[in-house]
Amino acid sequence: MISRVETTATDSWSGVTSQAIALQSALPARWRPRARFMANLSIINAFRLLPLAANVNTLMVDDSTTPPKMLGWNFWENSNMDGALAAGADNVLLAGDFTQFCIVDRVGTTVEFIPHVSGSNGRPKGQRGWYAYKRTGSDVLVPDAFRLLNVTVDREPPLSARLVEPRSDRGFLMP
């Protein structure tokens, strides 16, 4: 099982910088040379707005490279991760060495000929077809090579639902 770094958020993103740094620091030194961050695009964009919204002096996400970097590590998008902070626990940021994550395609693909294709009503459509399938799997090889930031929000509304409003003197402000 992947180790979790547990944090609690209340009503602002001001502590997010320290949470991301704590997550990076929690990864054992053995896995840091090839480590990457991964998050949903909504969370990545929240990190992009953080300097403007929370009066943080440093950029969390450096978009001058492809892929972007956060705290010196590449930052990848994963649309299957939590994209909003709502009441309860959310797994919003993953750090780790992805050479220790394996995706395997089982050898062999099965292809079957279908002489009479049926429609949604079960009646023949007067067509022929092919049906192909294969097996694919994935797993973490070394669970110690990853750390997951689990943020628990204490109250409503969700942090991600807060609007970033323009402010004349310094860019943006989160209410």
SULBEL-V276588 format. One record per residue. N is the residue number from 0. RES is the residue in three letters. SS is DSSP state (2 for helix, 1 for strand, 0 for the rest). Layout:
BEGIN
n=N res=RES ss=SS
n=N res=RES ss=SS
END
This chain:
BEGIN
n=0 res=MET ss=0
n=1 res=ILE ss=0
n=2 res=SER ss=1
n=3 res=ARG ss=1
n=4 res=VAL ss=1
n=5 res=GLU ss=1
n=6 res=THR ss=1
n=7 res=THR ss=1
n=8 res=ALA ss=1
n=9 res=THR ss=0
n=10 res=ASP ss=0
n=11 res=SER ss=0
n=12 res=TRP ss=0
n=13 res=SER ss=0
n=14 res=GLY ss=0
n=15 res=VAL ss=2
n=16 res=THR ss=2
n=17 res=SER ss=2
n=18 res=GLN ss=2
n=19 res=ALA ss=2
n=20 res=ILE ss=2
n=21 res=ALA ss=2
n=22 res=LEU ss=2
n=23 res=GLN ss=2
n=24 res=SER ss=2
n=25 res=ALA ss=2
n=26 res=LEU ss=0
n=27 res=PRO ss=0
n=28 res=ALA ss=2
n=29 res=ARG ss=2
n=30 res=TRP ss=2
n=31 res=ARG ss=2
n=32 res=PRO ss=0
n=33 res=ARG ss=0
n=34 res=ALA ss=1
n=35 res=ARG ss=1
n=36 res=PHE ss=1
n=37 res=MET ss=1
n=38 res=ALA ss=1
n=39 res=ASN ss=0
n=40 res=LEU ss=2
n=41 res=SER ss=2
n=42 res=ILE ss=2
n=43 res=ILE ss=2
n=44 res=ASN ss=2
n=45 res=ALA ss=2
n=46 res=PHE ss=2
n=47 res=ARG ss=2
n=48 res=LEU ss=2
n=49 res=LEU ss=2
n=50 res=PRO ss=2
n=51 res=LEU ss=2
n=52 res=ALA ss=2
n=53 res=ALA ss=0
n=54 res=ASN ss=0
n=55 res=VAL ss=0
n=56 res=ASN ss=0
n=57 res=THR ss=0
n=58 res=LEU ss=0
n=59 res=MET ss=0
n=60 res=VAL ss=1
n=61 res=ASP ss=1
n=62 res=ASP ss=0
n=63 res=SER ss=0
n=64 res=THR ss=0
n=65 res=THR ss=0
n=66 res=PRO ss=0
n=67 res=PRO ss=0
n=68 res=LYS ss=1
n=69 res=MET ss=1
n=70 res=LEU ss=0
n=71 res=GLY ss=0
n=72 res=TRP ss=1
n=73 res=ASN ss=1
n=74 res=PHE ss=1
n=75 res=TRP ss=1
n=76 res=GLU ss=1
n=77 res=ASN ss=0
n=78 res=SER ss=0
n=79 res=ASN ss=0
n=80 res=MET ss=0
n=81 res=ASP ss=0
n=82 res=GLY ss=0
n=83 res=ALA ss=0
n=84 res=LEU ss=0
n=85 res=ALA ss=0
n=86 res=ALA ss=1
n=87 res=GLY ss=1
n=88 res=ALA ss=1
n=89 res=ASP ss=1
n=90 res=ASN ss=1
n=91 res=VAL ss=1
n=92 res=LEU ss=1
n=93 res=LEU ss=1
n=94 res=ALA ss=1
n=95 res=GLY ss=1
n=96 res=ASP ss=1
n=97 res=PHE ss=2
n=98 res=THR ss=2
n=99 res=GLN ss=2
n=100 res=PHE ss=1
n=101 res=CYS ss=1
n=102 res=ILE ss=1
n=103 res=VAL ss=1
n=104 res=ASP ss=1
n=105 res=ARG ss=0
n=106 res=VAL ss=0
n=107 res=GLY ss=0
n=108 res=THR ss=0
n=109 res=THR ss=1
n=110 res=VAL ss=1
n=111 res=GLU ss=1
n=112 res=PHE ss=1
n=113 res=ILE ss=1
n=114 res=PRO ss=0
n=115 res=HIS ss=0
n=116 res=VAL ss=0
n=117 res=SER ss=1
n=118 res=GLY ss=0
n=119 res=SER ss=0
n=120 res=ASN ss=0
n=121 res=GLY ss=0
n=122 res=ARG ss=0
n=123 res=PRO ss=1
n=124 res=LYS ss=0
n=125 res=GLY ss=0
n=126 res=GLN ss=0
n=127 res=ARG ss=0
n=128 res=GLY ss=1
n=129 res=TRP ss=1
n=130 res=TYR ss=1
n=131 res=ALA ss=1
n=132 res=TYR ss=1
n=133 res=LYS ss=0
n=134 res=ARG ss=0
n=135 res=THR ss=1
n=136 res=GLY ss=1
n=137 res=SER ss=1
n=138 res=ASP ss=1
n=139 res=VAL ss=1
n=140 res=LEU ss=0
n=141 res=VAL ss=0
n=142 res=PRO ss=2
n=143 res=ASP ss=2
n=144 res=ALA ss=2
n=145 res=PHE ss=1
n=146 res=ARG ss=1
n=147 res=LEU ss=1
n=148 res=LEU ss=1
n=149 res=ASN ss=1
n=150 res=VAL ss=1
n=151 res=THR ss=1
n=152 res=VAL ss=1
n=153 res=ASP ss=0
n=154 res=ARG ss=0
n=155 res=GLU ss=0
n=156 res=PRO ss=0
n=157 res=PRO ss=0
n=158 res=LEU ss=2
n=159 res=SER ss=2
n=160 res=ALA ss=2
n=161 res=ARG ss=0
n=162 res=LEU ss=0
n=163 res=VAL ss=1
n=164 res=GLU ss=1
n=165 res=PRO ss=1
n=166 res=ARG ss=0
n=167 res=SER ss=0
n=168 res=ASP ss=0
n=169 res=ARG ss=0
n=170 res=GLY ss=0
n=171 res=PHE ss=1
n=172 res=LEU ss=1
n=173 res=MET ss=1
n=174 res=PRO ss=0
END
